Amino acid sequence: MSSGRDIVAILLVSLVALLLPSIDAGLAAPARKVAKARPRPSPAPAKCEMPKFRIVVDVGHTPDSYGALSARNDPEFGFNFRLARLITAKLKSEGFAATRLLVTDGKARPSLFKRVGSANGSRADLFLSIHHDSVPDKLLETWEFDGAKSYFSDRFSGHSLFVSQQNSHFATSLVLARMIGRQLKEQGLHYASQYTLPLMGRYRRQLLDKDFGVYRYDGLVVLSRTSSAAVLLEAGSIINRDEEMAMNAPERHETIAAAVASAIGEFCARR
């Protein structure tokens, strides 16, 4: 014969058995709600339609704020303009009909925000800024050219590519920069390696790709503030006397323009 204590235990077990289905159901309902609330995967990037793909080719600096002086006292802006215009024409001939050349006026810093505003206002899909390189002042040497005191540095040469991690499309920018670097390398051109050296001081940069010369430069307004993927190309060193002459040659212009167009074509095909 069961004791009173046994009867209470049996009743408790029975009660728990009766309540378990409702407890499970009560816990399952919030779980289902949580599962339904999970965000869906982001859609794949829209395919690149070449005629509609909006590329802005930015001429670095302005006539008023012309950038560096070459070893033969020519302003960087002229080098930038000639190459950027050729790259724009090459891209259009390859089918990127919506490519446009961006030339900005005014002083240095205001012009940076002006060109970013122009690119963002036109809803650019890609921003490419064209520049030519120099070195920190402490690395300059003096010589005389055409009767005038001039400055040069033959120690370093080569192109370089920059992207900003503050850009909302940093990963895409890095992919494109690598593609451009690879195309330039395949044309027999080398990148400037000095940006990793302590002697560069405040111009020292993190090397993101040691094969193709892509550096991180978060402080550049035209890279960090643009709402599209953005890459800055330093096409070569105009403070190096030999490379300055090469950068003035139509053959070098054609080589760089063709490499950039091929890279952007590949970039578009992969989207």
C-alpha positions in Angstrom: 0.0 0.0 0.0 1.4 3.4 -1.1 2.2 6.0 1.6 1.0 9.6 1.4 4.5 10.7 0.3 4.4 8.2 -2.6 1.0 9.5 -3.7 2.3 13.1 -3.8 5.4 12.1 -5.8 3.2 10.3 -8.4 0.9 13.3 -8.7 3.9 15.6 -9.3 5.3 13.4 -12.0 2.0 13.3 -13.7 1.6 17.1 -13.5 5.0 17.7 -15.1 4.2 15.2 -17.9 1.0 17.1 -18.6 2.8 20.5 -18.6 5.8 19.6 -20.8 4.0 19.9 -24.2 2.8 23.4 -23.4 6.2 24.4 -22.0 8.0 23.1 -25.2 5.4 24.9 -27.3 5.9 28.1 -25.4 9.7 27.9 -25.9 9.4 26.9 -29.5 7.2 29.9 -30.5 9.9 32.6 -29.6 12.5 30.4 -31.3 10.5 30.4 -34.5 10.0 34.2 -34.2 13.8 34.6 -33.8 14.4 32.4 -36.8 12.0 34.4 -38.9 13.7 37.6 -37.9 17.1 36.7 -39.2 18.1 39.0 -42.1 18.3 37.5 -45.5 21.7 37.3 -47.2 22.6 40.4 -49.1 21.8 40.2 -52.8 24.7 39.7 -55.2 26.2 42.9 -56.7 24.4 44.1 -59.8 26.1 43.1 -63.0 28.2 45.7 -64.8 26.7 46.9 -68.0 29.6 48.5 -69.8 27.7 51.3 -71.6 26.0 52.3 -68.3 28.9 51.8 -65.9 29.7 55.3 -64.6 33.5 55.8 -64.3 34.9 59.1 -63.1 38.6 59.6 -64.1 39.8 62.3 -61.9 42.7 64.6 -62.9 44.8 64.9 -59.7 45.3 68.5 -58.5 44.3 71.7 -60.3 45.9 74.4 -62.4 46.0 76.6 -59.3 47.3 73.9 -57.0 49.4 71.9 -59.5 50.9 69.3 -57.2 54.6 68.3 -57.4 57.2 69.8 -59.7 59.1 67.4 -61.9 62.9 67.2 -62.1 62.7 69.6 -65.1 60.2 72.0 -63.3 57.0 70.9 -65.1 53.9 70.8 -62.9 52.4 67.5 -62.0 48.9 68.7 -63.1 50.0 68.6 -66.8 51.2 65.0 -66.5 48.0 64.0 -64.7 45.8 65.7 -67.3 47.4 64.1 -70.3 47.3 60.6 -68.9 43.8 60.9 -67.4 42.4 62.1 -70.8 44.0 59.2 -72.6 42.6 56.7 -70.1 39.2 58.2 -70.5 39.4 57.9 -74.2 40.6 54.3 -74.0 37.8 53.3 -71.7 35.2 54.8 -74.0 36.7 53.0 -76.9 36.5 49.8 -75.0 32.7 50.2 -74.4 32.5 52.2 -71.2 30.5 55.0 -72.8 29.5 56.6 -69.5 33.2 57.4 -68.5 33.9 61.0 -67.9 37.0 63.1 -67.2 36.8 65.2 -64.1 38.9 68.4 -64.0 38.6 70.5 -60.9 39.7 74.1 -60.3 40.6 76.0 -57.1 42.9 75.6 -54.2 44.1 72.2 -52.9 41.8 71.2 -50.1 38.6 72.8 -51.3 39.1 71.1 -54.7 39.3 67.7 -53.0 35.7 68.1 -51.6 34.5 69.6 -54.8 35.6 66.5 -56.8 34.2 64.1 -54.3 30.9 66.0 -54.4 30.9 65.9 -58.2 31.6 62.1 -58.3 29.0 61.3 -55.6 26.5 63.6 -57.2 26.8 61.8 -60.5 26.3 58.4 -58.7 29.6 57.1 -60.0 30.2 53.4 -60.0 33.9 53.8 -59.9 36.3 56.6 -59.1 39.9 56.6 -60.4 42.3 59.4 -59.5 45.4 59.9 -61.6 48.6 61.4 -60.2 52.4 61.3 -60.6 54.8 60.8 -57.8 57.6 62.7 -56.0 59.5 62.1 -52.8 59.7 63.9 -49.4 61.7 67.1 -49.5 64.5 65.6 -47.4 65.3 63.2 -50.1 65.7 65.8 -52.9 69.0 66.7 -54.5 69.8 69.8 -56.5 70.9 70.2 -60.1 70.7 72.9 -62.8 68.3 72.6 -65.7 67.9 75.2 -68.4 69.9 77.6 -66.3 67.6 77.2 -63.2 68.2 75.5 -59.9 66.0 72.3 -59.9 65.4 69.4 -57.7 65.5 65.6 -58.4 65.7 62.2 -56.8 66.9 59.3 -58.9 66.9 57.0 -56.0 63.3 55.7 -56.4 61.0 55.0 -59.4 57.8 53.2 -60.3 54.1 53.4 -60.0 51.9 52.8 -56.9 48.2 52.3 -56.1 46.3 53.5 -53.1 43.0 52.5 -51.5 41.3 53.6 -48.2 39.9 51.3 -45.6 37.5 54.1 -44.7 35.8 53.8 -48.1 32.5 52.0 -47.8 33.6 49.8 -50.8 37.1 49.1 -49.5 37.1 45.4 -50.5 36.0 46.2 -54.0 38.5 49.0 -54.3 41.3 46.6 -53.2 40.2 44.1 -55.9 40.4 46.7 -58.6 43.7 48.1 -57.4 45.2 44.6 -57.5 43.9 44.1 -61.1 45.4 47.4 -62.3 48.7 46.5 -60.5 48.8 43.1 -62.1 48.2 44.5 -65.6 50.9 47.1 -65.1 53.3 44.3 -63.9 52.5 42.2 -67.0 53.5 45.2 -69.1 57.0 45.1 -67.5 56.4 48.0 -65.2 57.5 47.9 -61.5 55.9 49.5 -58.5 57.5 52.0 -56.0 58.6 50.1 -53.0 59.8 53.0 -50.8 56.5 53.7 -49.1 57.3 50.9 -46.6 60.6 52.5 -45.5 61.0 54.5 -42.3 62.8 57.2 -44.2 59.4 58.1 -45.8 58.3 59.5 -42.4 54.7 60.6 -42.5 54.4 59.4 -46.1 55.1 55.8 -45.0 52.2 53.4 -45.9 51.0 49.9 -45.2 51.6 47.6 -48.1 48.5 45.6 -48.8 49.7 43.7 -51.8 53.5 43.0 -52.2 53.1 41.6 -55.7 51.2 44.5 -57.3 52.1 47.5 -55.2 48.8 48.4 -53.5 49.1 50.5 -50.4 46.6 51.7 -47.8 46.1 55.4 -47.4 43.1 56.3 -45.3 43.8 60.0 -45.1 43.1 60.7 -48.8 39.8 62.6 -49.1 39.1 61.4 -52.6 39.4 57.8 -51.5 37.7 57.9 -48.1 34.8 60.2 -48.9 33.7 58.8 -52.3 30.5 56.7 -52.2 31.8 54.3 -54.8 34.9 52.1 -55.1 37.9 54.4 -55.4 41.5 53.9 -56.4 44.4 56.4 -56.7 47.1 55.7 -59.2 50.5 57.3 -59.0 51.6 56.5 -62.5 55.3 57.1 -62.1 57.9 59.3 -60.5 58.4 62.6 -62.2 61.1 63.7 -59.7 63.3 60.8 -61.1 65.0 62.3 -64.1 64.9 59.2 -66.3 61.4 58.2 -65.4 60.2 61.8 -66.0 61.3 61.4 -69.6 59.5 58.1 -69.8 56.4 59.6 -68.4 56.4 62.2 -71.2 56.6 59.5 -73.9 53.4 58.6 -75.8 54.4 54.9 -75.6 54.3 54.9 -71.8 51.0 56.7 -71.8 49.5 54.1 -74.2 50.9 51.2 -72.0 49.4 52.6 -68.8 46.1 53.5 -70.4 45.8 50.0 -72.0 46.6 48.3 -68.6 44.0 50.3 -66.8 41.4 49.7 -69.4 42.1 45.9 -69.4 41.9 45.8 -65.6 38.6 47.7 -65.5 37.2 45.4 -68.2 38.1 42.4 -66.1 36.7 44.0 -63.0 33.4 44.7 -64.9 33.2 41.1 -66.3 33.5 39.6 -62.8 30.6 41.6 -61.2 
